[in-house]
Amino acid sequence: MRSTRPTPAMLRAEARLLTFAGMVLLAIGFPLTIALAAQALAPGGLSPVFPIAAGAPPILLGYLACHFASQRMVKAKALEGGGGQR
């Protein structure tokens, strides 16, 4: 079985995809958490744990996707040989 070494272009493409997925998850997670927290603060509203339980997974996954996208970009820059230059 042949394995291919990642090229900077491949790593940048993965980073773009991960960034888009992360931003979509964050765009879902933050408003969902705020809306559920508002309902939990209302009289006779939801359980106070529910906004955290429902909103934390998309926020955490979005953060992780953006983190790994950043790592891919650093690796792509290192492969190009521009790691120490500013």
Rosetta blueprint (number, residue, H / E / L):
1 M L
2 R L
3 S L
4 T L
5 R L
6 P L
7 T L
8 P H
9 A H
10 M H
11 L H
12 R H
13 A H
14 E H
15 A H
16 R H
17 L H
18 L H
19 T H
20 F H
21 A H
22 G H
23 M H
24 V H
25 L H
26 L H
27 A H
28 I H
29 G H
30 F H
31 P H
32 L H
33 T H
34 I H
35 A H
36 L H
37 A H
38 A H
39 Q H
40 A H
41 L H
42 A L
43 P L
44 G L
45 G L
46 L L
47 S L
48 P L
49 V L
50 F H
51 P H
52 I H
53 A H
54 A H
55 G H
56 A H
57 P H
58 P H
59 I H
60 L H
61 L H
62 G H
63 Y H
64 L H
65 A H
66 C H
67 H H
68 F H
69 A H
70 S H
71 Q H
72 R H
73 M H
74 V H
75 K H
76 A H
77 K H
78 A H
79 L H
80 E H
81 G L
82 G L
83 G L
84 G L
85 Q L
86 R L
